[in-house]
């Protein structure tokens, strides 16, 4: 593929990515049915919601996956109402039931119904509920305004140029280790324990002041966070380099940490105009069920990428050998196992 054609293909991919970042993953603490006394219409309310992956935009249809209470529900962004201040999502019961036929049974048997619109409890005192992801990110943006970069055409919002991944790995990567603070329970616990020991108060203000002034504590957080992501990042970097080398192509585009393509769209590399998510390959086997073949792949950090603009899933061994499958027709058994029902692919 010529350079002009490659650039045109990448432009198309980037444009589509900016318009639709793929499925939106949302966590919630409690889902409850509610009946309007005025209209008699039933609704479902999801409380204490956190948008974990992607950006919710009601101006066009997006698949929204809500996870909580051991359940997962699917909705379209255009069908729901999102109250950011209350951290609450609601949807009419009839629309909810269309895509979640078993959801009504769960709602009406797992817990009592409510007669008033649910509110976020104000007296919850646990690390996950006090040190919320969006509060941590807000405090980081306030504590380091010169290092906080808002979303643009290439990058998602986050800190750059301070406590960077590049400093740890010996390269020029500017994405900060601190951007992962909101994802790790142990970091939230460390913040919560210190917050409570100092008398509590306004969480955002306390976090902002602590990030600004307590360099020793911040360094402890950075060191602990890095120890938990170091192996994964180094393994991913090694596998990606091996895969690119084995492809034998010169038409390659990679994406830095924190980029929209990597963080929201799941694309590690584009080779000859085809997009790949690259995972380590620790083992695999072929299965036979009658005349039907399937392939069990053992890896790390696997999740479902269907619906994202990823063409292929590439699983790479440490020696560079790889197996490639289409980003379709598979089942994620666990973060370490996936079953593909289609045959291996040879995109190059």
C-alpha positions in Angstrom: 0.0 0.0 0.0 1.4 3.4 -1.0 2.0 6.1 1.6 -0.8 8.3 0.3 -3.3 5.5 0.5 -2.1 4.6 4.0 -2.5 8.2 5.2 -6.0 8.4 3.7 -7.0 5.1 5.4 -5.6 6.4 8.7 -7.4 9.6 8.3 -10.7 7.7 7.8 -10.0 5.6 10.9 -9.1 8.6 13.0 -12.2 10.5 11.9 -14.5 7.6 12.7 -12.8 7.2 16.1 -13.3 10.9 16.9 -17.0 10.5 16.1 -17.6 7.2 17.8 -15.3 5.9 20.5 -16.9 2.5 20.6 -18.9 1.0 23.5 -19.2 3.0 26.7 -18.5 1.0 29.9 -20.3 2.3 33.0 -20.2 0.9 36.6 -23.1 1.4 39.0 -23.7 0.6 42.6 -27.5 -0.1 42.6 -30.2 -0.5 39.9 -33.8 0.1 41.1 -37.2 0.3 39.4 -39.3 3.4 40.0 -42.9 4.2 39.2 -43.9 7.8 38.4 -47.0 8.7 40.5 -48.0 11.3 37.9 -47.9 9.1 34.7 -47.9 5.6 36.2 -44.9 4.9 33.9 -42.0 2.7 35.2 -38.4 3.6 34.9 -35.0 2.1 35.9 -32.6 4.2 37.9 -28.8 3.4 38.1 -27.2 5.0 41.1 -23.6 6.0 41.8 -22.6 5.6 38.2 -19.0 5.9 36.9 -18.1 6.1 33.2 -15.1 3.7 33.3 -14.3 3.6 29.5 -15.2 5.9 26.7 -17.2 9.2 26.5 -21.0 9.3 26.7 -22.5 11.4 23.9 -26.3 11.4 23.4 -26.1 13.2 20.1 -25.6 9.8 18.3 -26.3 6.1 19.2 -23.6 4.5 21.3 -23.7 1.1 23.0 -23.6 1.6 26.7 -22.8 -1.4 29.0 -23.8 -0.9 32.6 -22.1 -3.3 35.2 -23.0 -3.7 38.8 -24.6 -6.0 41.4 -23.1 -8.9 39.4 -25.2 -7.9 36.4 -24.5 -6.4 33.0 -27.1 -4.4 31.0 -27.0 -2.9 27.6 -28.6 0.3 26.4 -28.3 2.9 23.7 -27.0 6.3 24.7 -29.9 8.0 22.9 -32.5 6.1 25.0 -31.2 7.1 28.5 -31.0 10.2 30.6 -27.7 10.9 32.4 -27.6 13.3 35.4 -23.9 14.0 35.8 -24.4 15.9 39.1 -26.3 13.1 40.8 -24.1 10.4 39.0 -27.4 8.8 37.9 -28.7 7.2 34.8 -32.4 6.5 34.1 -34.3 4.8 31.2 -38.0 3.9 30.7 -38.7 0.4 31.8 -40.2 -0.6 28.4 -37.1 0.5 26.5 -34.8 -1.2 29.1 -36.7 -4.5 28.7 -36.3 -4.5 24.9 -32.5 -5.1 25.2 -32.5 -6.7 28.6 -35.4 -9.2 28.7 -34.2 -10.8 31.9 -33.5 -7.5 33.6 -37.1 -6.9 34.9 -37.0 -10.2 36.9 -33.8 -9.1 38.5 -35.1 -5.6 39.3 -38.3 -6.8 40.9 -37.0 -9.8 42.8 -33.5 -8.7 43.9 -34.6 -5.7 45.9 -37.7 -3.7 46.9 -39.1 -1.1 44.5 -38.9 2.6 45.5 -41.6 5.3 45.4 -39.3 8.3 45.1 -36.5 9.1 42.7 -33.4 7.6 44.2 -30.6 9.9 45.5 -26.9 9.2 46.0 -26.4 8.3 49.7 -24.4 11.0 51.5 -23.1 8.9 54.4 -21.1 6.2 52.5 -17.6 5.9 54.0 -15.5 3.4 52.1 -12.4 4.0 49.9 -14.2 3.3 46.6 -17.1 5.6 47.5 -15.1 8.5 48.9 -12.1 8.4 46.5 -14.2 8.3 43.3 -12.4 8.1 40.0 -13.8 11.4 38.7 -12.9 13.2 41.9 -9.3 12.0 41.7 -9.0 13.1 38.1 -10.4 16.5 38.9 -8.0 16.9 41.8 -5.0 16.0 39.6 -6.1 18.6 37.0 -6.3 21.3 39.7 -3.1 20.3 41.4 -1.1 20.3 38.2 -2.7 22.7 35.8 0.4 23.2 33.8 0.7 19.5 33.2 -3.0 18.7 32.7 -3.9 18.4 29.0 -7.5 18.4 27.9 -8.7 16.1 25.2 -7.8 17.0 21.6 -7.9 15.2 18.3 -5.1 12.9 19.3 -5.0 12.6 23.1 -7.5 11.8 25.9 -7.4 14.1 28.9 -4.7 13.5 31.5 -1.3 14.5 33.0 1.8 14.8 30.9 5.4 15.6 31.7 5.3 14.7 35.4 6.1 11.4 37.0 6.1 10.0 33.4 6.2 6.4 32.1 9.2 7.5 30.0 11.2 8.3 33.2 10.5 4.7 34.3 11.1 2.9 31.0 13.9 5.1 29.7 12.1 6.5 26.7 10.4 9.8 25.7 6.8 8.8 26.7 5.2 11.8 28.5 2.0 10.1 29.9 2.0 10.2 33.7 1.9 7.2 36.0 -0.5 9.4 38.1 -3.2 9.0 35.4 -3.7 5.4 36.7 -4.4 6.5 40.3 -8.2 6.4 39.7 -8.0 2.7 38.5 -6.3 1.0 41.5 -8.1 0.1 44.7 -4.9 0.1 46.7 -4.1 3.7 45.7 -7.7 4.7 46.7 -7.2 2.9 50.0 -3.9 4.8 50.7 -5.6 8.1 49.9 -8.7 7.3 51.9 -6.7 6.2 55.0 -4.6 9.4 55.0 -7.7 11.5 54.3 -9.6 10.0 57.3 -6.5 10.2 59.6 -6.3 14.0 58.8 -9.9 14.6 59.8 -11.8 14.2 56.5 -13.6 17.2 55.0 -13.9 18.3 51.4 -12.4 15.4 49.4 -11.6 17.4 46.2 -9.8 20.2 48.2 -7.9 17.7 50.3 -6.8 15.7 47.3 -5.7 18.8 45.5 -3.7 20.1 48.4 -2.1 16.7 49.1 -1.1 16.3 45.5 0.3 19.9 45.5 2.2 19.9 48.8 3.0 16.4 50.0 5.7 15.3 47.6 6.8 12.4 49.8 3.4 10.8 49.9 2.8 11.4 46.2 6.1 9.6 45.5 4.8 6.7 47.5 1.7 6.6 45.4 3.7 6.8 42.2 6.0 4.0 43.3 3.2 1.8 44.3 1.2 2.5 41.1 4.2 1.8 38.9 5.0 -1.5 40.6 1.5 -2.7 39.7 1.6 -1.6 36.0 5.3 -2.0 35.2 5.3 -5.6 34.1 2.2 -5.2 32.0 3.5 -2.1 30.2 6.9 -3.6 29.6 5.5 -6.8 28.3 3.1 -4.9 26.0 5.9 -2.8 24.7 8.1 -5.9 24.0 5.3 -7.8 22.3 4.4 -4.9 20.1 7.9 -4.4 18.9 8.3 -8.1 18.1 5.0 -8.1 16.3 5.9 -5.1 14.2 9.3 -6.7 13.4 7.7 -10.0 12.3 5.1 -8.2 10.1 7.9 -7.1 7.8 6.0 -3.9 6.8 7.2 -0.4 6.6 3.7 1.1 6.6 3.2 1.3 10.4 1.6 3.7 12.8 1.8 3.3 16.6 0.0 5.3 19.2 1.4 6.6 22.5 -0.1 6.0 26.0 -3.1 8.2 26.6 -4.0 8.5 22.9 -7.6 8.2 21.9 -6.8 5.4 19.5 -5.2 3.4 22.3 -7.2 4.4 25.4 -10.7 4.5 23.9 -10.5 2.5 20.7 -8.2 -0.3 21.6 -5.8 0.1 18.7 -2.2 -0.6 19.4 -0.8 -0.4 15.9 -2.0 0.1 12.3 -0.1 -2.0 9.7 -0.8 -1.6 6.0 -4.0 0.2 6.9 -5.3 -2.6 9.2 -5.8 -2.0 12.9 -4.6 -4.4 15.6 -5.0 -4.9 19.3 -1.9 -6.8 20.5 -1.9 -9.2 23.4 0.7 -11.6 24.8 0.3 -15.2 23.9 1.0 -17.6 26.7 -0.6 -20.7 25.2 -3.4 -22.1 23.1 -5.2 -25.1 21.8 -7.6 -26.2 19.0 -10.9 -27.6 20.1 -13.3 -29.9 18.1 -17.0 -30.1 18.8 -18.3 -32.4 16.1 -17.3 -30.7 12.8 -16.9 -27.3 14.5 -13.5 -26.0 15.3 -12.7 -23.4 17.9 -9.4 -22.0 19.4 -8.7 -21.4 23.0 -6.1 -18.6 23.5 -4.4 -17.9 26.8 -3.3 -14.3 27.4 -3.3 -11.4 29.8 -5.7 -8.4 30.2 -8.2 -9.7 27.6 -11.6 -8.0 27.2 -14.2 -7.7 24.5 -13.2 -5.3 21.6 -16.1 -6.0 19.4 -17.7 -2.7 18.4 -14.4 -0.9 18.6 -12.6 0.0 15.3 -10.1 -2.9 15.7 -9.8 -5.1 12.7 -7.7 -7.9 14.2 -6.6 -9.3 17.6 -2.9 -10.4 17.5 -1.5 -12.7 20.2 2.3 -12.6 20.3 4.8 -14.9 22.0 8.0 -13.6 23.5 10.0 -15.0 20.5 7.8 -13.0 18.1 5.6 -15.9 16.9 1.9 -14.9 16.7 -1.6 -15.9 16.0 -4.1 -13.4 14.5 -7.9 -13.6 14.6 -10.6 -11.3 13.3 -12.2 -9.0 15.9 -15.5 -10.9 15.7 -17.0 -14.3 16.6 -15.3 -14.9 19.9 -16.1 -15.2 23.6 -14.0 -13.8 26.4 -14.0 -16.5 29.1 -11.8 -14.5 31.5 -9.1 -11.8 31.4 -6.6 -14.7 30.7 -8.7 -16.8 28.2 -10.6 -16.2 25.1 -12.3 -18.7 22.7 -12.3 -17.8 18.9 -14.8 -19.6 16.7 -13.3 -18.3 13.5 -10.0 -19.5 11.9 -6.7 -17.7 12.3 -6.1 -15.0 9.8 -3.2 -13.9 7.6 -3.6 -10.2 7.0 0.0 -9.9 5.7 
